[in-house]
Amino acid sequence: MSKLFTFAAIGLLFAIPGLVQAQTIQVDQQVLQQLQETIRQQQHHLQQQADQLQQQAELLRSLQQQVQALQKKATPVPAPPSPGQAAITAATPAKPLPVAVASGNEAVKLAISGQINRAVLVANDGYNSTLYHVDNTVSNSRFRLVGTARPSQALTIGTRLEIAVSPDRSSAISQQNKYLSDTYFDQRWLEISFESTLLGKLSIGKGDTASNTTAEVDLSRTDVVQYASLADMGGGLLFRSRNAPQAFIPNGTSQLKVSDVFKSYDGLSRQSRLRYDSPSLFGFHLAGSLVSGQRSDIALLWGQEGYGFKMAGAFAVSNPKSDAAGLLYDGSCSLLHQATGLNLTLSGGLQEQDLRQDSTSLYAKLGWLSRLTSLGYTAFGIDYSHTEHAAAQGDKGNAIGAAVVQALDNYATELYLLYRAFSVDRGGTAGSVATINMGIFGARVKF
């Protein structure tokens, strides 16, 4: 139809004189060519845009594939606390997790953490007063590397390497050693663990024995400086004679120290061992360890929360394999009323002795935990400790203390003050040993 219409139009033009000219036909052809060129350019431009869109779509698909690959390689969530820590951590406010750092192995998540804990200690032994710069043995300066791998949701493989770096330990300085010539390095932890949600946890290497910390369960939050193991602060200080103040009290072939009299009998400490922790049931779980030197221990640990209270406790029996001593028994418990912050901590220990009366220790602390400022919690504690027959038959030791701890939450820091007095009655000769009075100010910063 279009061709017929065109021929008819041309014939009509030729039939009208003076209207048809060659120049008119030439102009129409140029317009047509221009229109065709414009259409061609527009088609080329559209094709370029389509190619660009295709490239962008391919780039988006590539980025999505990379994100999916990274998600598959991402390490799993850290394992829950081990059963061996349940008695304390189940009732203790959660602490921030260590920050993850790059690991040399993609299958293992690596975390690094630690702390610095320094203090100034002033002691008066009845003869003179001395100032000491110390590292707080209650919770000494240290750093740790923790590796975690999760072969499955039910199994966690863990590693822990922890080293203490503690110059001038608060448990070791004395009137005769106001500063220590060597820096204390202690391999606190060097272990591999396998933890199953159904079967419990098996730990191999150096670390806590089952009985370690069972005499030190404490929810008061003053335990950065004040807890059942009194000798960690000032344990190396020497008792003087009240009648001859320049003379130190003899204790066999040495002199009588605070750590000789005041003991918490807290199990077998950290040792190279094979340890097993059972799964938790109603907040209870059992732990046992076979320690180097044919020593062994077993412990029952418990932690729970309910009815407005946090509660934790532990009891242990240990065999230290000592020539002059038998079994070691210790236990502790702590109760915190969440609404008021009032808390009570009790601890006790007994060391069987072969040739004299058994050594005993009792400890009690009344505390108050509150948030008086926006900086962080404030904790107060007043404690009393009584020991018998620790250094020698008939010895009785008494100690009282008061402490305050102020947390600075935004800076992972705790500031603390402690006052303590140590006194000893040696076999009925009351007043023959001078009392040691001690004051401490310090800070712990975690990283």
Protein Blocks (a to p, Z undefined) as FASTA:
>chain_A
ZZmmmmmmmmmmmmpghkacfklmmmmmmmmmmmmmmmmmmmmmmmmmmmmmmmmmmmmm
mmmmmmmmmmmmpccddddddfklmmmmmmgccdddddddddfbfkbccddddddddddd
dddehlaccddddddfklccdddddddddfbfkbccdddddddddehifklgcfklmbcf
bdcdddfbacdddddfknopadedjdddfkgoklmgcfklpmmmgcfblmlnoplpccdd
fklmmbccdehjbccdfklmmcghlajbjadddddddddeehiacdddddehhiacdddd
ddddeehiacddddddddehpakbccddddddddddfknopacdddddddddfkbccddd
ddddddddddfbfnbccdddddddddehklpghiacdddddddddddfknopacdddddd
ddddeehighkaccdddddddddddZZ
